[in-house]
Amino acid sequence: MRQSILETAPAGLIPAAWIVAILAEFGYFSIRTLLIAHIIMCIFLSIFAITGWSQMDYGVLRIWRVVIAVGFVVTLISTLGLLWDEHAGMLAAGLYGWMLLPGVALIYTGVEIDSRQELYLAGGLLSFLGAIVAGAVPSVAGIPPLVFGAILAGIGQTVAIADAATR
């Protein structure tokens, strides 16, 4: 059962995290709620790293192990940013970190695997595009660029992880 959770949980957690990020941008969550969510994410990432580390020691799983480890640090920085007067730079580290880290890993995965390469390459490109849009595009119809960027990154990452979880 533990193995099943390790393999399938990210398929639900990744879209949930992006949905929370989008809703937070519209003010649906308090800082306290976001802080709790970040602490929970740190705990989940720790559990994934500890319980799955040795199982991720081959092929493309190695890069995903790095994503989990560095992602823990990025999430911890964001958590501290929430504690420290909503420090914009620390919060941006989390946002852009979670767009770019999986983007790199998805591109690498797409290059290294034999099947469904285009799905992973597209997911990686959408993650990178999400980071660019979030930081460089002006608001459209009152919708913050972060929302558009999070939607792009969220879609790219969710489609790829859903495919990986079903295999």
Residue pairs with C-beta under 8 A, 6 or more apart in sequence:
2 51
6 48
6 51
6 52
6 55
7 165
8 165
9 44
9 48
10 48
10 161
10 165
11 158
11 161
11 162
11 164
11 165
13 44
14 154
14 157
14 158
14 161
15 154
15 158
17 41
17 98
18 150
18 151
18 153
18 154
18 157
18 158
19 154
20 29
20 34
20 37
21 95
21 146
21 150
21 154
22 147
22 150
22 151
22 154
23 29
24 34
25 144
25 146
25 147
25 150
26 147
29 37
31 82
31 86
34 82
35 79
35 82
35 83
38 75
38 78
38 79
38 82
38 94
39 79
41 75
42 72
42 75
42 76
42 79
45 68
45 71
45 72
45 75
46 72
48 68
49 65
49 68
49 69
49 72
52 65
52 68
53 65
55 61
56 62
56 64
56 65
56 68
57 65
59 112
60 105
60 108
60 109
60 112
60 113
63 104
63 105
63 108
63 109
64 105
64 109
66 105
67 101
67 102
67 104
67 105
70 97
70 101
71 97
71 98
71 101
74 93
74 94
74 97
74 98
74 101
75 94
75 97
75 98
77 90
77 93
77 94
77 97
78 90
78 91
78 93
78 94
78 95
78 97
80 87
80 90
81 87
81 88
81 89
81 90
81 91
81 93
81 94
82 91
84 90
95 134
95 146
95 150
96 131
96 134
96 135
98 153
99 127
99 128
99 130
99 131
99 134
99 149
99 153
100 127
100 128
100 131
102 123
102 124
102 127
102 153
102 157
103 124
103 125
103 126
103 127
103 128
103 131
103 153
103 156
104 124
105 124
106 120
106 121
106 123
106 124
106 127
106 156
106 157
106 160
107 120
107 121
107 124
107 125
108 124
109 120
109 124
109 160
110 117
110 118
110 119
110 120
110 121
110 122
110 123
110 124
111 117
111 121
113 120
116 163
119 159
119 160
119 163
120 160
120 163
122 156
122 159
123 156
123 157
123 159
123 160
124 156
124 160
125 156
126 152
126 153
126 155
126 156
126 157
127 152
127 153
127 156
127 157
129 149
129 152
129 153
129 156
130 148
130 149
130 150
130 151
130 152
130 153
130 154
130 156
131 149
131 153
132 149
133 145
133 148
133 149
133 152
134 145
134 146
134 148
134 149
134 150
134 153
135 145
135 149
136 145
137 145
137 148
137 149
138 145
139 145
140 148
